[in-house]
Amino acid sequence: MAFGPQMNGNGNAHPIAPLDASRLKIQLAKTLKPIPAPGTYQFGDIHTDHMLIMAYHPLSGWSAPEIKPYGPIPIDPASNCLQYASNVFEGMKAILDPQGKPRLFRPKDNMERLRQSAARMALPTFDPDALLTCISKLVAIESRLYIRPTMMGTKPSIKVGASDHAILYTIVTPVGPYFTPTSASASAPPTTGGAVSLLAVSDHVRSWPGGTGGFKLGLNYSPGFVPQKAAAALGYDQVLWLLNTGDGRKLITEAGAMNFFAVVKRGDGGMTIVTPPLDGTILPGITRDSTLQLLRAYAQGSLALPPLPSPPPAPVVIEERELALGELTEHAAAGTLLECFGTGTAVLVVGIERIGEVVVDAKLSTEAEDVAAVAESKENAANGGKTKGNGTFDITMTSGRGLGPMGRALWDKLLAIKEGREDFAGWAVLCE
Ligand SMILES: *Cc1c(COP(=O)(O)O)cnc(C)c1O
């Protein structure tokens, strides 16, 4: 797909404008908000002074991008996104390097993934490099931030179908604690290498073969809110999303909005690291890919991952393959489950210290009942677990609480790369 000027399909000579970073208009806020003290806010709740915004019209193409004071966006009440959830987004972080300059981590990969999400939603396309230029300008104005590029279909029609109008905007939020720990065990802040507990859920499904779980579409996340509340009611931090197979296995897909890794000990004393494959049910995390690349370099002896011994004393094997919950419980029972961790931009690497499963009746009719039933089965479990045939079990990692040695090593290495203290493949890009 070329991004140069195109003629529209109506035989009119109006050129369709591409997204053009050289047309960026910057209007700075007259008064700046006070910077909140660390620890006084939650991730995502407050926003900075500026946002980046542009709109697509099918006859004229992309408007000039604008950086302007943060504020509401007027949209037509018939907008496609309000009726049919044509919303897609990205998540990136800017981190200050030792010189105090903000750096983005593999931002071209985020732009490409946004382009793919937009294409999956039949939204207008855009030049990823031009968008990155605009976002870098925004980040240079606002640093140390979580960045949320968002695109939504704004065709002013309730007709079911693709939106050929769009708004593309980017807002930024200071980096605060991503998880609100619900269990006492998650008291260590995950951003400094803490750990979370997961409730394994298979009666609700996050994604399925042929579905859209491999894209960052808004509609993939809201159906997870009810199961997330149920997990929180049971004292778990996040949901471990499972996918039932026809043969009775429960495949692990993701942990909340993080990719999942398990580290197991082999008979020969070496380690095998397993993560589910990108089969369309898994969001292709940039942290996941970075983790795999770092681990492969470590396994080959070309990268040190302190405090792990370097080179590894026994072969390190990395597998992208199906991973069933049953396999994890077997390893946990045999004492060969060394650690599990989740990866994602917001947390980097977070340890998984406990996985529990509550089996609830399948015939629950409403979502609200579902939450109640899970809470009730917790009480049942506390009372000896003897009703409805429900059961719970926990897996305790042999590495104990917190981030295990491998998760810790990866967290340290990724942070050093993101902060520009170490270089790996030019991943940390300066914003100017
Ligand atoms: C965004 C996201 C991830 C992590 O992706 P990163 O690029 O590493 O931030 C993992 N799983 C889901 C479901 C996500 O939405």
The ligand as an SDF file (V2000), in Angstrom:
LIG
                    3D

 15 15  0  0  0  0  0  0  0  0999 V2000
   -0.6430   -4.9860   24.8670 C   0  0  0  0  0  0  0  0  0  0  0  0
   -0.8360   -6.3940   25.2860 C   0  0  0  0  0  0  0  0  0  0  0  0
    0.2370   -7.2380   25.6250 C   0  0  0  0  0  0  0  0  0  0  0  0
    1.6600   -6.7310   25.7450 C   0  0  0  0  0  0  0  0  0  0  0  0
    2.1740   -6.1850   24.5630 O   0  0  0  0  0  0  0  0  0  0  0  0
    3.4810   -5.2620   24.6500 P   0  0  0  0  0  0  0  0  0  0  0  0
    3.7300   -4.8690   23.2480 O   0  0  0  0  0  0  0  0  0  0  0  0
    4.5640   -6.1060   25.2170 O   0  0  0  0  0  0  0  0  0  0  0  0
    3.1440   -4.1170   25.5430 O   0  0  0  0  0  0  0  0  0  0  0  0
   -0.0240   -8.5620   25.9290 C   0  0  0  0  0  0  0  0  0  0  0  0
   -1.2780   -9.0510   25.9030 N   0  0  0  0  0  0  0  0  0  0  0  0
   -2.3380   -8.2820   25.5990 C   0  0  0  0  0  0  0  0  0  0  0  0
   -3.6990   -8.8940   25.5730 C   0  0  0  0  0  0  0  0  0  0  0  0
   -2.1580   -6.9290   25.2930 C   0  0  0  0  0  0  0  0  0  0  0  0
   -3.2060   -6.1670   24.9890 O   0  0  0  0  0  0  0  0  0  0  0  0
  1  2  1  0
  2  3  1  0
  2 14  2  0
  3  4  1  0
  3 10  2  0
  4  5  1  0
  5  6  1  0
  6  7  2  0
  6  8  1  0
  6  9  1  0
 10 11  1  0
 11 12  2  0
 12 13  1  0
 12 14  1  0
 14 15  1  0
M  END
$$$$
